[in-house]
Amino acid sequence: MPVLDHRTRHGDGIQTFSIVHDAPIAKRRLYRFMTLLQELAGPRLLRCKGIVAIKETPETPFIFHAVQDQISA
């Protein structure tokens, strides 16, 4: 089960969180999550980054970085 960590060192109005999962996830689930995040947060999303173990290729980490509505992987 994912664990959310809400610690922050940012100023007022800025929130951070981490999602930690103990097993690789399916690529389609990650894409669905990132699409939903982009649709819901869009311009309010300052930055999102991650290193994810993908179920289909667990030996190769999937690395992504997103700023507002721009995602690079």
LOZA-554453 format. One record per atom (N, C-alpha, C, O): atom name; x, y, z; residue in three letters; residue number from 0. Coordinates in Angstrom, 1 decimal, always signed. Layout:
% residues N
<pt marti="CA" X="X" Y="Y" Z="Z" ropa="Ala" marro="NUM"/>
...
//
This chain:
% residues 73
<pt marti="N" X="+0.8" Y="-1.2" Z="+0.0" ropa="Met" marro="0"/>
<pt marti="CA" X="+0.0" Y="+0.0" Z="+0.0" ropa="Met" marro="0"/>
<pt marti="C" X="+0.9" Y="+1.2" Z="+0.0" ropa="Met" marro="0"/>
<pt marti="O" X="+1.9" Y="+1.3" Z="+0.7" ropa="Met" marro="0"/>
<pt marti="N" X="+0.6" Y="+2.3" Z="-0.8" ropa="Pro" marro="1"/>
<pt marti="CA" X="+1.4" Y="+3.5" Z="-0.8" ropa="Pro" marro="1"/>
<pt marti="C" X="+1.3" Y="+4.2" Z="+0.5" ropa="Pro" marro="1"/>
<pt marti="O" X="+0.4" Y="+4.2" Z="+1.2" ropa="Pro" marro="1"/>
<pt marti="N" X="+2.4" Y="+4.9" Z="+0.8" ropa="Val" marro="2"/>
<pt marti="CA" X="+2.5" Y="+5.7" Z="+2.0" ropa="Val" marro="2"/>
<pt marti="C" X="+2.7" Y="+7.1" Z="+1.6" ropa="Val" marro="2"/>
<pt marti="O" X="+3.6" Y="+7.4" Z="+0.7" ropa="Val" marro="2"/>
<pt marti="N" X="+1.9" Y="+8.0" Z="+2.1" ropa="Leu" marro="3"/>
<pt marti="CA" X="+2.0" Y="+9.5" Z="+1.8" ropa="Leu" marro="3"/>
<pt marti="C" X="+2.8" Y="+10.1" Z="+3.0" ropa="Leu" marro="3"/>
<pt marti="O" X="+2.6" Y="+9.9" Z="+4.1" ropa="Leu" marro="3"/>
<pt marti="N" X="+3.8" Y="+11.0" Z="+2.6" ropa="Asp" marro="4"/>
<pt marti="CA" X="+4.6" Y="+11.7" Z="+3.5" ropa="Asp" marro="4"/>
<pt marti="C" X="+4.3" Y="+13.2" Z="+3.3" ropa="Asp" marro="4"/>
<pt marti="O" X="+4.6" Y="+13.7" Z="+2.2" ropa="Asp" marro="4"/>
<pt marti="N" X="+3.8" Y="+13.9" Z="+4.3" ropa="His" marro="5"/>
<pt marti="CA" X="+3.4" Y="+15.3" Z="+4.1" ropa="His" marro="5"/>
<pt marti="C" X="+4.4" Y="+16.3" Z="+4.7" ropa="His" marro="5"/>
<pt marti="O" X="+4.0" Y="+17.4" Z="+4.9" ropa="His" marro="5"/>
<pt marti="N" X="+5.6" Y="+15.9" Z="+5.0" ropa="Arg" marro="6"/>
<pt marti="CA" X="+6.5" Y="+16.9" Z="+5.5" ropa="Arg" marro="6"/>
<pt marti="C" X="+6.9" Y="+17.9" Z="+4.5" ropa="Arg" marro="6"/>
<pt marti="O" X="+6.9" Y="+17.7" Z="+3.3" ropa="Arg" marro="6"/>
<pt marti="N" X="+7.1" Y="+19.2" Z="+5.0" ropa="Thr" marro="7"/>
<pt marti="CA" X="+7.4" Y="+20.3" Z="+4.0" ropa="Thr" marro="7"/>
<pt marti="C" X="+8.4" Y="+21.2" Z="+4.7" ropa="Thr" marro="7"/>
<pt marti="O" X="+8.4" Y="+21.4" Z="+5.9" ropa="Thr" marro="7"/>
<pt marti="N" X="+9.2" Y="+21.9" Z="+3.8" ropa="Arg" marro="8"/>
<pt marti="CA" X="+10.0" Y="+23.0" Z="+4.3" ropa="Arg" marro="8"/>
<pt marti="C" X="+9.7" Y="+24.3" Z="+3.4" ropa="Arg" marro="8"/>
<pt marti="O" X="+10.5" Y="+25.2" Z="+3.4" ropa="Arg" marro="8"/>
<pt marti="N" X="+8.6" Y="+24.3" Z="+2.8" ropa="His" marro="9"/>
<pt marti="CA" X="+8.3" Y="+25.4" Z="+1.9" ropa="His" marro="9"/>
<pt marti="C" X="+7.4" Y="+26.4" Z="+2.6" ropa="His" marro="9"/>
<pt marti="O" X="+6.9" Y="+26.2" Z="+3.7" ropa="His" marro="9"/>
<pt marti="N" X="+7.2" Y="+27.6" Z="+2.0" ropa="Gly" marro="10"/>
<pt marti="CA" X="+6.4" Y="+28.7" Z="+2.6" ropa="Gly" marro="10"/>
<pt marti="C" X="+4.9" Y="+28.4" Z="+2.5" ropa="Gly" marro="10"/>
<pt marti="O" X="+4.5" Y="+27.4" Z="+2.0" ropa="Gly" marro="10"/>
<pt marti="N" X="+4.2" Y="+29.4" Z="+3.0" ropa="Asp" marro="11"/>
<pt marti="CA" X="+2.7" Y="+29.3" Z="+3.0" ropa="Asp" marro="11"/>
<pt marti="C" X="+2.2" Y="+29.1" Z="+1.5" ropa="Asp" marro="11"/>
<pt marti="O" X="+2.7" Y="+29.7" Z="+0.6" ropa="Asp" marro="11"/>
<pt marti="N" X="+1.2" Y="+28.3" Z="+1.4" ropa="Gly" marro="12"/>
<pt marti="CA" X="+0.6" Y="+28.1" Z="+0.1" ropa="Gly" marro="12"/>
<pt marti="C" X="+1.3" Y="+27.0" Z="-0.8" ropa="Gly" marro="12"/>
<pt marti="O" X="+0.8" Y="+26.6" Z="-1.8" ropa="Gly" marro="12"/>
<pt marti="N" X="+2.4" Y="+26.5" Z="-0.3" ropa="Ile" marro="13"/>
<pt marti="CA" X="+3.1" Y="+25.4" Z="-1.0" ropa="Ile" marro="13"/>
<pt marti="C" X="+3.0" Y="+24.1" Z="-0.2" ropa="Ile" marro="13"/>
<pt marti="O" X="+3.3" Y="+24.1" Z="+1.0" ropa="Ile" marro="13"/>
<pt marti="N" X="+2.5" Y="+23.1" Z="-0.9" ropa="Gln" marro="14"/>
<pt marti="CA" X="+2.4" Y="+21.8" Z="-0.2" ropa="Gln" marro="14"/>
<pt marti="C" X="+3.2" Y="+20.8" Z="-0.9" ropa="Gln" marro="14"/>
<pt marti="O" X="+3.3" Y="+20.8" Z="-2.2" ropa="Gln" marro="14"/>
<pt marti="N" X="+3.7" Y="+19.8" Z="-0.2" ropa="Thr" marro="15"/>
<pt marti="CA" X="+4.5" Y="+18.8" Z="-0.8" ropa="Thr" marro="15"/>
<pt marti="C" X="+4.0" Y="+17.4" Z="-0.3" ropa="Thr" marro="15"/>
<pt marti="O" X="+3.4" Y="+17.3" Z="+0.8" ropa="Thr" marro="15"/>
<pt marti="N" X="+4.2" Y="+16.4" Z="-1.1" ropa="Phe" marro="16"/>
<pt marti="CA" X="+3.9" Y="+15.0" Z="-0.6" ropa="Phe" marro="16"/>
<pt marti="C" X="+4.8" Y="+14.0" Z="-1.4" ropa="Phe" marro="16"/>
<pt marti="O" X="+5.2" Y="+14.3" Z="-2.5" ropa="Phe" marro="16"/>
<pt marti="N" X="+4.9" Y="+12.9" Z="-0.8" ropa="Ser" marro="17"/>
<pt marti="CA" X="+5.7" Y="+11.8" Z="-1.4" ropa="Ser" marro="17"/>
<pt marti="C" X="+4.8" Y="+10.6" Z="-1.4" ropa="Ser" marro="17"/>
<pt marti="O" X="+4.0" Y="+10.4" Z="-0.5" ropa="Ser" marro="17"/>
<pt marti="N" X="+4.9" Y="+9.8" Z="-2.5" ropa="Ile" marro="18"/>
<pt marti="CA" X="+4.2" Y="+8.5" Z="-2.5" ropa="Ile" marro="18"/>
<pt marti="C" X="+5.2" Y="+7.4" Z="-2.6" ropa="Ile" marro="18"/>
<pt marti="O" X="+6.1" Y="+7.4" Z="-3.5" ropa="Ile" marro="18"/>
<pt marti="N" X="+5.2" Y="+6.5" Z="-1.7" ropa="Val" marro="19"/>
<pt marti="CA" X="+6.2" Y="+5.4" Z="-1.6" ropa="Val" marro="19"/>
<pt marti="C" X="+5.4" Y="+4.1" Z="-1.8" ropa="Val" marro="19"/>
<pt marti="O" X="+4.5" Y="+3.9" Z="-1.0" ropa="Val" marro="19"/>
<pt marti="N" X="+5.8" Y="+3.3" Z="-2.7" ropa="His" marro="20"/>
<pt marti="CA" X="+5.1" Y="+2.0" Z="-3.0" ropa="His" marro="20"/>
<pt marti="C" X="+6.2" Y="+0.9" Z="-2.9" ropa="His" marro="20"/>
<pt marti="O" X="+7.3" Y="+1.1" Z="-3.4" ropa="His" marro="20"/>
<pt marti="N" X="+5.8" Y="-0.2" Z="-2.3" ropa="Asp" marro="21"/>
<pt marti="CA" X="+6.8" Y="-1.2" Z="-2.1" ropa="Asp" marro="21"/>
<pt marti="C" X="+7.0" Y="-2.3" Z="-3.2" ropa="Asp" marro="21"/>
<pt marti="O" X="+7.7" Y="-3.2" Z="-3.0" ropa="Asp" marro="21"/>
<pt marti="N" X="+6.3" Y="-2.1" Z="-4.3" ropa="Ala" marro="22"/>
<pt marti="CA" X="+6.3" Y="-3.0" Z="-5.4" ropa="Ala" marro="22"/>
<pt marti="C" X="+6.3" Y="-2.2" Z="-6.7" ropa="Ala" marro="22"/>
<pt marti="O" X="+5.7" Y="-1.2" Z="-6.8" ropa="Ala" marro="22"/>
<pt marti="N" X="+6.8" Y="-2.8" Z="-7.8" ropa="Pro" marro="23"/>
<pt marti="CA" X="+6.7" Y="-2.2" Z="-9.1" ropa="Pro" marro="23"/>
<pt marti="C" X="+5.2" Y="-2.0" Z="-9.5" ropa="Pro" marro="23"/>
<pt marti="O" X="+4.4" Y="-2.8" Z="-9.1" ropa="Pro" marro="23"/>
<pt marti="N" X="+4.9" Y="-1.0" Z="-10.3" ropa="Ile" marro="24"/>
<pt marti="CA" X="+3.5" Y="-0.7" Z="-10.7" ropa="Ile" marro="24"/>
<pt marti="C" X="+3.4" Y="-0.9" Z="-12.2" ropa="Ile" marro="24"/>
<pt marti="O" X="+4.4" Y="-0.7" Z="-12.9" ropa="Ile" marro="24"/>
<pt marti="N" X="+2.3" Y="-1.2" Z="-12.7" ropa="Ala" marro="25"/>
<pt marti="CA" X="+2.0" Y="-1.3" Z="-14.1" ropa="Ala" marro="25"/>
<pt marti="C" X="+2.2" Y="+0.1" Z="-14.8" ropa="Ala" marro="25"/>
<pt marti="O" X="+1.8" Y="+1.1" Z="-14.3" ropa="Ala" marro="25"/>
<pt marti="N" X="+2.8" Y="+0.1" Z="-16.0" ropa="Lys" marro="26"/>
<pt marti="CA" X="+3.0" Y="+1.3" Z="-16.7" ropa="Lys" marro="26"/>
<pt marti="C" X="+1.7" Y="+2.0" Z="-17.0" ropa="Lys" marro="26"/>
<pt marti="O" X="+1.7" Y="+3.3" Z="-16.8" ropa="Lys" marro="26"/>
<pt marti="N" X="+0.7" Y="+1.3" Z="-17.3" ropa="Arg" marro="27"/>
<pt marti="CA" X="-0.6" Y="+2.0" Z="-17.6" ropa="Arg" marro="27"/>
<pt marti="C" X="-1.2" Y="+2.7" Z="-16.4" ropa="Arg" marro="27"/>
<pt marti="O" X="-1.8" Y="+3.7" Z="-16.5" ropa="Arg" marro="27"/>
<pt marti="N" X="-0.9" Y="+2.1" Z="-15.2" ropa="Arg" marro="28"/>
<pt marti="CA" X="-1.4" Y="+2.8" Z="-13.9" ropa="Arg" marro="28"/>
<pt marti="C" X="-0.6" Y="+4.1" Z="-13.7" ropa="Arg" marro="28"/>
<pt marti="O" X="-1.2" Y="+5.1" Z="-13.2" ropa="Arg" marro="28"/>
<pt marti="N" X="+0.7" Y="+4.0" Z="-13.9" ropa="Leu" marro="29"/>
<pt marti="CA" X="+1.5" Y="+5.3" Z="-13.8" ropa="Leu" marro="29"/>
<pt marti="C" X="+1.0" Y="+6.3" Z="-14.7" ropa="Leu" marro="29"/>
<pt marti="O" X="+0.8" Y="+7.5" Z="-14.4" ropa="Leu" marro="29"/>
<pt marti="N" X="+0.8" Y="+6.0" Z="-16.0" ropa="Tyr" marro="30"/>
<pt marti="CA" X="+0.3" Y="+6.9" Z="-17.0" ropa="Tyr" marro="30"/>
<pt marti="C" X="-1.0" Y="+7.5" Z="-16.6" ropa="Tyr" marro="30"/>
<pt marti="O" X="-1.3" Y="+8.7" Z="-16.8" ropa="Tyr" marro="30"/>
<pt marti="N" X="-1.9" Y="+6.6" Z="-16.1" ropa="Arg" marro="31"/>
<pt marti="CA" X="-3.2" Y="+7.1" Z="-15.7" ropa="Arg" marro="31"/>
<pt marti="C" X="-3.1" Y="+8.1" Z="-14.5" ropa="Arg" marro="31"/>
<pt marti="O" X="-3.8" Y="+9.1" Z="-14.5" ropa="Arg" marro="31"/>
<pt marti="N" X="-2.2" Y="+7.8" Z="-13.6" ropa="Phe" marro="32"/>
<pt marti="CA" X="-2.0" Y="+8.7" Z="-12.4" ropa="Phe" marro="32"/>
<pt marti="C" X="-1.5" Y="+10.0" Z="-12.9" ropa="Phe" marro="32"/>
<pt marti="O" X="-2.0" Y="+11.1" Z="-12.5" ropa="Phe" marro="32"/>
<pt marti="N" X="-0.5" Y="+10.0" Z="-13.8" ropa="Met" marro="33"/>
<pt marti="CA" X="+0.2" Y="+11.2" Z="-14.3" ropa="Met" marro="33"/>
<pt marti="C" X="-0.8" Y="+12.1" Z="-15.1" ropa="Met" marro="33"/>
<pt marti="O" X="-0.8" Y="+13.3" Z="-15.0" ropa="Met" marro="33"/>
<pt marti="N" X="-1.7" Y="+11.4" Z="-15.9" ropa="Thr" marro="34"/>
<pt marti="CA" X="-2.7" Y="+12.1" Z="-16.6" ropa="Thr" marro="34"/>
<pt marti="C" X="-3.7" Y="+12.8" Z="-15.7" ropa="Thr" marro="34"/>
<pt marti="O" X="-4.1" Y="+14.0" Z="-15.9" ropa="Thr" marro="34"/>
<pt marti="N" X="-4.1" Y="+12.1" Z="-14.7" ropa="Leu" marro="35"/>
<pt marti="CA" X="-5.1" Y="+12.6" Z="-13.8" ropa="Leu" marro="35"/>
<pt marti="C" X="-4.5" Y="+13.8" Z="-13.0" ropa="Leu" marro="35"/>
<pt marti="O" X="-5.1" Y="+14.8" Z="-12.8" ropa="Leu" marro="35"/>
<pt marti="N" X="-3.2" Y="+13.6" Z="-12.6" ropa="Leu" marro="36"/>
<pt marti="CA" X="-2.5" Y="+14.7" Z="-11.8" ropa="Leu" marro="36"/>
<pt marti="C" X="-2.4" Y="+16.0" Z="-12.7" ropa="Leu" marro="36"/>
<pt marti="O" X="-2.7" Y="+17.1" Z="-12.3" ropa="Leu" marro="36"/>
<pt marti="N" X="-2.1" Y="+15.8" Z="-14.0" ropa="Gln" marro="37"/>
<pt marti="CA" X="-2.0" Y="+16.9" Z="-14.9" ropa="Gln" marro="37"/>
<pt marti="C" X="-3.3" Y="+17.6" Z="-15.1" ropa="Gln" marro="37"/>
<pt marti="O" X="-3.4" Y="+18.8" Z="-15.2" ropa="Gln" marro="37"/>
<pt marti="N" X="-4.4" Y="+16.8" Z="-15.3" ropa="Glu" marro="38"/>
<pt marti="CA" X="-5.7" Y="+17.3" Z="-15.5" ropa="Glu" marro="38"/>
<pt marti="C" X="-6.2" Y="+18.1" Z="-14.3" ropa="Glu" marro="38"/>
<pt marti="O" X="-6.8" Y="+19.1" Z="-14.4" ropa="Glu" marro="38"/>
<pt marti="N" X="-6.0" Y="+17.6" Z="-13.1" ropa="Leu" marro="39"/>
<pt marti="CA" X="-6.5" Y="+18.2" Z="-11.8" ropa="Leu" marro="39"/>
<pt marti="C" X="-5.7" Y="+19.3" Z="-11.3" ropa="Leu" marro="39"/>
<pt marti="O" X="-6.2" Y="+20.3" Z="-10.8" ropa="Leu" marro="39"/>
<pt marti="N" X="-4.4" Y="+19.2" Z="-11.4" ropa="Ala" marro="40"/>
<pt marti="CA" X="-3.5" Y="+20.2" Z="-10.9" ropa="Ala" marro="40"/>
<pt marti="C" X="-3.0" Y="+21.2" Z="-11.9" ropa="Ala" marro="40"/>
<pt marti="O" X="-2.9" Y="+22.4" Z="-11.6" ropa="Ala" marro="40"/>
<pt marti="N" X="-2.7" Y="+20.8" Z="-13.1" ropa="Gly" marro="41"/>
<pt marti="CA" X="-2.3" Y="+21.6" Z="-14.2" ropa="Gly" marro="41"/>
<pt marti="C" X="-1.4" Y="+22.8" Z="-13.9" ropa="Gly" marro="41"/>
<pt marti="O" X="-0.3" Y="+22.5" Z="-13.4" ropa="Gly" marro="41"/>
<pt marti="N" X="-1.8" Y="+24.0" Z="-14.0" ropa="Pro" marro="42"/>
<pt marti="CA" X="-1.0" Y="+25.2" Z="-13.8" ropa="Pro" marro="42"/>
<pt marti="C" X="-0.5" Y="+25.4" Z="-12.3" ropa="Pro" marro="42"/>
<pt marti="O" X="+0.4" Y="+26.0" Z="-12.1" ropa="Pro" marro="42"/>
<pt marti="N" X="-1.3" Y="+24.7" Z="-11.4" ropa="Arg" marro="43"/>
<pt marti="CA" X="-0.9" Y="+24.9" Z="-10.0" ropa="Arg" marro="43"/>
<pt marti="C" X="+0.2" Y="+23.9" Z="-9.6" ropa="Arg" marro="43"/>
<pt marti="O" X="+0.8" Y="+24.1" Z="-8.5" ropa="Arg" marro="43"/>
<pt marti="N" X="+0.5" Y="+23.0" Z="-10.5" ropa="Leu" marro="44"/>
<pt marti="CA" X="+1.6" Y="+22.0" Z="-10.2" ropa="Leu" marro="44"/>
<pt marti="C" X="+2.9" Y="+22.6" Z="-10.4" ropa="Leu" marro="44"/>
<pt marti="O" X="+3.3" Y="+22.9" Z="-11.6" ropa="Leu" marro="44"/>
<pt marti="N" X="+3.7" Y="+22.9" Z="-9.4" ropa="Leu" marro="45"/>
<pt marti="CA" X="+5.0" Y="+23.6" Z="-9.5" ropa="Leu" marro="45"/>
<pt marti="C" X="+6.0" Y="+22.6" Z="-10.1" ropa="Leu" marro="45"/>
<pt marti="O" X="+6.7" Y="+22.9" Z="-11.0" ropa="Leu" marro="45"/>
<pt marti="N" X="+6.0" Y="+21.4" Z="-9.4" ropa="Arg" marro="46"/>
<pt marti="CA" X="+7.0" Y="+20.4" Z="-9.9" ropa="Arg" marro="46"/>
<pt marti="C" X="+6.6" Y="+19.0" Z="-9.3" ropa="Arg" marro="46"/>
<pt marti="O" X="+6.1" Y="+18.9" Z="-8.2" ropa="Arg" marro="46"/>
<pt marti="N" X="+6.8" Y="+18.0" Z="-10.1" ropa="Cys" marro="47"/>
<pt marti="CA" X="+6.6" Y="+16.6" Z="-9.8" ropa="Cys" marro="47"/>
<pt marti="C" X="+7.7" Y="+15.8" Z="-10.4" ropa="Cys" marro="47"/>
<pt marti="O" X="+8.1" Y="+16.0" Z="-11.5" ropa="Cys" marro="47"/>
<pt marti="N" X="+8.4" Y="+15.0" Z="-9.6" ropa="Lys" marro="48"/>
<pt marti="CA" X="+9.4" Y="+14.2" Z="-10.1" ropa="Lys" marro="48"/>
<pt marti="C" X="+9.4" Y="+12.8" Z="-9.5" ropa="Lys" marro="48"/>
<pt marti="O" X="+9.0" Y="+12.7" Z="-8.3" ropa="Lys" marro="48"/>
<pt marti="N" X="+10.0" Y="+11.9" Z="-10.2" ropa="Gly" marro="49"/>
<pt marti="CA" X="+10.0" Y="+10.5" Z="-9.6" ropa="Gly" marro="49"/>
<pt marti="C" X="+10.9" Y="+9.5" Z="-10.2" ropa="Gly" marro="49"/>
<pt marti="O" X="+11.3" Y="+9.7" Z="-11.4" ropa="Gly" marro="49"/>
<pt marti="N" X="+11.2" Y="+8.5" Z="-9.5" ropa="Ile" marro="50"/>
<pt marti="CA" X="+11.9" Y="+7.3" Z="-10.0" ropa="Ile" marro="50"/>
<pt marti="C" X="+10.9" Y="+6.2" Z="-9.7" ropa="Ile" marro="50"/>
<pt marti="O" X="+10.7" Y="+5.9" Z="-8.5" ropa="Ile" marro="50"/>
<pt marti="N" X="+10.5" Y="+5.5" Z="-10.7" ropa="Val" marro="51"/>
<pt marti="CA" X="+9.5" Y="+4.4" Z="-10.5" ropa="Val" marro="51"/>
<pt marti="C" X="+9.9" Y="+3.1" Z="-11.1" ropa="Val" marro="51"/>
<pt marti="O" X="+10.5" Y="+3.1" Z="-12.2" ropa="Val" marro="51"/>
<pt marti="N" X="+9.7" Y="+2.0" Z="-10.3" ropa="Ala" marro="52"/>
<pt marti="CA" X="+9.9" Y="+0.7" Z="-10.8" ropa="Ala" marro="52"/>
<pt marti="C" X="+8.6" Y="+0.3" Z="-11.6" ropa="Ala" marro="52"/>
<pt marti="O" X="+7.6" Y="+0.2" Z="-11.0" ropa="Ala" marro="52"/>
<pt marti="N" X="+8.8" Y="+0.0" Z="-12.8" ropa="Ile" marro="53"/>
<pt marti="CA" X="+7.6" Y="-0.4" Z="-13.7" ropa="Ile" marro="53"/>
<pt marti="C" X="+7.6" Y="-2.0" Z="-13.7" ropa="Ile" marro="53"/>
<pt marti="O" X="+8.6" Y="-2.6" Z="-13.9" ropa="Ile" marro="53"/>
<pt marti="N" X="+6.4" Y="-2.5" Z="-13.5" ropa="Lys" marro="54"/>
<pt marti="CA" X="+6.2" Y="-3.9" Z="-13.5" ropa="Lys" marro="54"/>
<pt marti="C" X="+6.7" Y="-4.6" Z="-14.7" ropa="Lys" marro="54"/>
<pt marti="O" X="+7.3" Y="-5.7" Z="-14.6" ropa="Lys" marro="54"/>
<pt marti="N" X="+6.5" Y="-4.0" Z="-15.9" ropa="Glu" marro="55"/>
<pt marti="CA" X="+7.0" Y="-4.7" Z="-17.1" ropa="Glu" marro="55"/>
<pt marti="C" X="+8.5" Y="-4.7" Z="-17.3" ropa="Glu" marro="55"/>
<pt marti="O" X="+9.0" Y="-5.5" Z="-18.0" ropa="Glu" marro="55"/>
<pt marti="N" X="+9.2" Y="-3.7" Z="-16.7" ropa="Thr" marro="56"/>
<pt marti="CA" X="+10.6" Y="-3.6" Z="-16.8" ropa="Thr" marro="56"/>
<pt marti="C" X="+11.3" Y="-3.2" Z="-15.5" ropa="Thr" marro="56"/>
<pt marti="O" X="+11.8" Y="-2.1" Z="-15.4" ropa="Thr" marro="56"/>
<pt marti="N" X="+11.2" Y="-4.0" Z="-14.4" ropa="Pro" marro="57"/>
<pt marti="CA" X="+11.6" Y="-3.6" Z="-13.1" ropa="Pro" marro="57"/>
<pt marti="C" X="+13.1" Y="-3.4" Z="-13.0" ropa="Pro" marro="57"/>
<pt marti="O" X="+13.5" Y="-2.7" Z="-12.0" ropa="Pro" marro="57"/>
<pt marti="N" X="+13.9" Y="-3.9" Z="-13.9" ropa="Glu" marro="58"/>
<pt marti="CA" X="+15.3" Y="-3.7" Z="-13.8" ropa="Glu" marro="58"/>
<pt marti="C" X="+15.8" Y="-2.3" Z="-14.3" ropa="Glu" marro="58"/>
<pt marti="O" X="+16.9" Y="-1.9" Z="-14.1" ropa="Glu" marro="58"/>
<pt marti="N" X="+14.8" Y="-1.6" Z="-15.0" ropa="Thr" marro="59"/>
<pt marti="CA" X="+15.1" Y="-0.3" Z="-15.6" ropa="Thr" marro="59"/>
<pt marti="C" X="+14.2" Y="+0.8" Z="-14.9" ropa="Thr" marro="59"/>
<pt marti="O" X="+13.0" Y="+0.8" Z="-15.2" ropa="Thr" marro="59"/>
<pt marti="N" X="+14.8" Y="+1.7" Z="-14.1" ropa="Pro" marro="60"/>
<pt marti="CA" X="+13.9" Y="+2.7" Z="-13.5" ropa="Pro" marro="60"/>
<pt marti="C" X="+13.3" Y="+3.6" Z="-14.5" ropa="Pro" marro="60"/>
<pt marti="O" X="+14.0" Y="+4.0" Z="-15.5" ropa="Pro" marro="60"/>
<pt marti="N" X="+12.1" Y="+4.0" Z="-14.3" ropa="Phe" marro="61"/>
<pt marti="CA" X="+11.4" Y="+5.0" Z="-15.1" ropa="Phe" marro="61"/>
<pt marti="C" X="+11.5" Y="+6.3" Z="-14.4" ropa="Phe" marro="61"/>
<pt marti="O" X="+11.1" Y="+6.4" Z="-13.2" ropa="Phe" marro="61"/>
<pt marti="N" X="+12.1" Y="+7.3" Z="-15.0" ropa="Ile" marro="62"/>
<pt marti="CA" X="+12.4" Y="+8.6" Z="-14.4" ropa="Ile" marro="62"/>
<pt marti="C" X="+11.6" Y="+9.7" Z="-15.1" ropa="Ile" marro="62"/>
<pt marti="O" X="+11.6" Y="+9.8" Z="-16.3" ropa="Ile" marro="62"/>
<pt marti="N" X="+10.8" Y="+10.5" Z="-14.3" ropa="Phe" marro="63"/>
<pt marti="CA" X="+10.0" Y="+11.5" Z="-14.9" ropa="Phe" marro="63"/>
<pt marti="C" X="+10.2" Y="+12.8" Z="-14.1" ropa="Phe" marro="63"/>
<pt marti="O" X="+10.5" Y="+12.8" Z="-12.9" ropa="Phe" marro="63"/>
<pt marti="N" X="+9.9" Y="+13.9" Z="-14.8" ropa="His" marro="64"/>
<pt marti="CA" X="+9.9" Y="+15.3" Z="-14.2" ropa="His" marro="64"/>
<pt marti="C" X="+8.8" Y="+16.0" Z="-14.9" ropa="His" marro="64"/>
<pt marti="O" X="+8.6" Y="+16.1" Z="-16.1" ropa="His" marro="64"/>
<pt marti="N" X="+7.9" Y="+16.7" Z="-14.1" ropa="Ala" marro="65"/>
<pt marti="CA" X="+6.8" Y="+17.5" Z="-14.6" ropa="Ala" marro="65"/>
<pt marti="C" X="+6.8" Y="+18.9" Z="-14.0" ropa="Ala" marro="65"/>
<pt marti="O" X="+7.1" Y="+19.0" Z="-12.8" ropa="Ala" marro="65"/>
<pt marti="N" X="+6.5" Y="+19.8" Z="-14.8" ropa="Val" marro="66"/>
<pt marti="CA" X="+6.4" Y="+21.2" Z="-14.3" ropa="Val" marro="66"/>
<pt marti="C" X="+5.1" Y="+21.7" Z="-15.0" ropa="Val" marro="66"/>
<pt marti="O" X="+5.0" Y="+21.8" Z="-16.2" ropa="Val" marro="66"/>
<pt marti="N" X="+4.1" Y="+22.1" Z="-14.2" ropa="Gln" marro="67"/>
<pt marti="CA" X="+2.8" Y="+22.5" Z="-14.6" ropa="Gln" marro="67"/>
<pt marti="C" X="+2.2" Y="+21.4" Z="-15.5" ropa="Gln" marro="67"/>
<pt marti="O" X="+2.1" Y="+20.3" Z="-15.1" ropa="Gln" marro="67"/>
<pt marti="N" X="+2.0" Y="+21.8" Z="-16.8" ropa="Asp" marro="68"/>
<pt marti="CA" X="+1.4" Y="+20.8" Z="-17.7" ropa="Asp" marro="68"/>
<pt marti="C" X="+2.4" Y="+20.1" Z="-18.6" ropa="Asp" marro="68"/>
<pt marti="O" X="+2.0" Y="+19.5" Z="-19.6" ropa="Asp" marro="68"/>
<pt marti="N" X="+3.7" Y="+20.3" Z="-18.4" ropa="Gln" marro="69"/>
<pt marti="CA" X="+4.7" Y="+19.7" Z="-19.2" ropa="Gln" marro="69"/>
<pt marti="C" X="+5.4" Y="+18.5" Z="-18.5" ropa="Gln" marro="69"/>
<pt marti="O" X="+5.9" Y="+18.7" Z="-17.3" ropa="Gln" marro="69"/>
<pt marti="N" X="+5.4" Y="+17.4" Z="-19.1" ropa="Ile" marro="70"/>
<pt marti="CA" X="+5.9" Y="+16.2" Z="-18.5" ropa="Ile" marro="70"/>
<pt marti="C" X="+7.0" Y="+15.6" Z="-19.4" ropa="Ile" marro="70"/>
<pt marti="O" X="+6.8" Y="+15.5" Z="-20.6" ropa="Ile" marro="70"/>
<pt marti="N" X="+8.2" Y="+15.3" Z="-18.8" ropa="Ser" marro="71"/>
<pt marti="CA" X="+9.2" Y="+14.7" Z="-19.6" ropa="Ser" marro="71"/>
<pt marti="C" X="+9.6" Y="+13.4" Z="-18.9" ropa="Ser" marro="71"/>
<pt marti="O" X="+9.6" Y="+13.3" Z="-17.7" ropa="Ser" marro="71"/>
<pt marti="N" X="+9.9" Y="+12.4" Z="-19.7" ropa="Ala" marro="72"/>
<pt marti="CA" X="+10.3" Y="+11.1" Z="-19.2" ropa="Ala" marro="72"/>
<pt marti="C" X="+11.5" Y="+10.5" Z="-19.9" ropa="Ala" marro="72"/>
<pt marti="O" X="+11.9" Y="+9.4" Z="-19.7" ropa="Ala" marro="72"/>
//
